[in-house]
Amino acid sequence: MTGNNIVCMDWQSSAEGETILQHFYNPQTTGRKIFGVLERPAIPASIEEVSYKLFIAGKSGVGKSATVARLAGLKFPSYYTETSGIRKSNIYWPVKIWDKVILFKLQFWDAGDSSIKKYSHILPACKEKADAIVFVFSFLDASSFVDLPQLMSKLSQPIESPASLVIGTRYNMTNRLEVQSAEVKEFELKWKVPVLKIDNRWSGDRSEVHEVAPVLNMICERLWIRDQEYLLKQGLVR
């Protein structure tokens, strides 16, 4: 366990973690496998699987689709093309919570701004029964960070109370960042939500798993905590 985290943040680098991650690699390449709708990693059946729906939101061009691809271990085109309609992506990720290994199935729903504005059913479909809303901004676009509070207020769902996460894309110290660390810290304290940082560039080898592990682990932890809080409110956990 690392610090006060529920999820063991360095477990993927342990012998047990590496053994399980072997089932996520494609032996024909250096990257991870792509799992179809009816597929899952060939891990022991005794490992519990939990499934969550995540709606990824943010202004056009901040790197929403590129972020999902990066978390999935996929290469994404360097040129920008807005997502047409809704794109659904399944990402399997094993974590260790206390002494138990759990397989998270993260179902990301991503929609382009033009499609959301053109078709009235797309935004409700993305928000419906979402377990988390992942708000995305770019460290190279200050306006995308400034717009976050308004976007978060617009998409808040007090009844279903999905978990909230924020991901800042294109985070690389070689870039001239428009959003500074002090601003991010102030935002985290005010909104009580972690800001996760990711560099959308894909390294192309197996080390990419460990590069995105901190982000995926934090996403899984927030979802787990959200579930535990819900169960406590319902009186199902003592």
N, C-alpha and C positions, 0 to 999 in steps of 0.2 A: 504494500500500500504506500502511496506517495502523499505526504502531507495529510490533509483532511479529506482526500478524495475517497469516494465509495468504490469507483473503478480503479483497479491497479494499473496505473498509467505506464509502467515500464514492463508489463507482463509480456507483451509481444516480443520483447528481446530476450526473454528467458528461454530455457531449453523446452519447457512445456509449450510456451507460446509459439516458438519456431516450429515445433513438431506439428501443431495444429495448422499453422499458416501454410505448411507444405501443400495442403489440400486446396489452397486458394491460388496457387501458381499454375500457369500453363507450361507444361514440360517442353513444349515446342518453341516457346519464346522466353524472354526474360521477365515478362510481365504477368499480371494476374489473369485468371480465367474470366470469361464473360459468361454469366449464368442466365439461361433463358427463363421464361415465365414459369416453367414446371421443373426447373433444375435448382439444385442447392449443392453446397460443398459436400464432398464425401467424408464427412466427419462422423464420429460415433453417434448412433441414434440416441444414446443416453444424454447427449448435450441438449438442453432445453433451447427451443427457438422462440423468440418473441418478434412480433412484426409491428412496425410503426409507419404511419403516413406523415411525410414532411412536405409542406408547401414552401418552395423557395421563392422569395419575393425581393424586388429591388428594381431600380430604374434601368431602362434599356442600356445595354453596353457595359455594365459593370462586371460581367463575367459569371453570370449565374450558371449557364450551361457548362462553361469551362470548369467551374468549381465542382459541379457534380461529376464531370468526367475525370477530373483530377482525383477526387475521392474514390472513384471506382477503379482507378489505375489505368485509365484509357487516355490515349493521345487525342488532343482536340485541335482542330484547325486553327492556325494563328490568325487567319482573317476573320472578320466579324460577319456573322449571318444571324439575323434575329430568328428565334425559335418560332416556328409556325404551329399554331394550335397548342396542344398539351403534349409534353414529352415526359414519359414515366420511366424511371430508371431504378432498378433494384440493386442495392449494394449490401452484400453480406459481410458482417464484421464480428469476429469473436472477441469477447472481453472477459475479464475475470473480475467478478464482484464478490468481495470477501474470499471465500474458499471455493466458489462455484464458477465454472466456465459457462457462459451463455452466448448463444449465437443470435445476434441482432440482424433482422432483415429490415433495412431502411429503404422505404419506398418514396423516392423523391419525385415530386410533381413540379414541373417547370413549364411556364407559359410565357410567350412573348407579349410585350406591351400592346402591340398592334392587334393581336388576336384577342386580348382581354377587352380592349376598347371596341372591337368590331363585333364580337359575339358575347352576348350578355350571360350565357350559361357557363363560360369558361372559369371566371373567377369564383362563382359559387361552388363549382365542381372541385376546384383546387382546395378551397377552404373547408368543404364538407368533411366532417369527422377527422380533420387533421390533428395529429398528436403534437405537432410542433410546426411553428412558422419560423423559417430561417431567413432572416433579413440580410441582404447582401449589399455592400458598398465597395467602392474601389479606393485604395490608398492613393491612387493617382487622379482621383476626381473628388475634390473637396465638396462639391455640391451634392454628390450622392450620399455623403456622410451627413451633411446639414439637413437633407430631406428625410433622414431616418425617423425622427420623432413623429412627424406627420404621417408617414407610412405605417408606423407601428400603431398609432392611434386609430388609423383608418381600418386596419385589419384585425384589431383586437376583438376577441370573441369571449366575453365574460362568462357566457353560459357553458361553453365547452372547455374553456380555459386551456388552450394548447400551450405547450412550453414555448418559450421564446429564446432564440439564439441569434447572434449577429456574427457574420463572417466578413472580414475585410480582405479583399482580393489584391493580387499584384503586390504583395508585401515582400519586398526585396530591398535590402539596404543599399544596393547599387543604384536603385531608382531614386529619383528626387520626389520623395513622398509629400503629397499635399495635405495629408491628415497626420497630425503630430501625436506622439505618445501621450502627452498631457491631456489632449482633447479626448482621446480614447478612454483614459483613466477616469476623467470627469463624467463621461457618458456612462461608463460601467457603474459608477457609484450612484448616479441619479436614477438610472433605469433598472438597476439591480439585475443586469444581464451580462454574461461574459461576451467579450469581443474576441473571436478566434481569428487568427491570422493565417493566410495561406498564399503561397507563391504558385500561381497557376501553371508555371512552366513544368514540364514533365521530364524527369531525369532519364527515364527509359530503361532502368534496371531494377533489380529487386529491392534496392535501397529505398525506392519510392514508397514502399509500404510503411517504412518507419518514419518517412517524412510526413505522411498524412495521419499516422497513428494518433498523435496528440489531438487533432481536430475530431477524428472519428470517436475517440474515447470520450471526449467532452460531450459530444452530441449524445452518445449512448448514456452517459451519466445523467445528463439533464432529463432525458426521457424516463430513465429509471426513477429518479427523484420525483418527477411529476406523477408517475404511477403510484408510488408509495404515499405521496400526499393525498392523492385521490382515495386510496384505500383507507387511509386514516380517517378522512372525512366521512366515509361511508360506514365506519366502524367495523371494517373487515380485518384490520390489523391491530393487535393489542401490544 
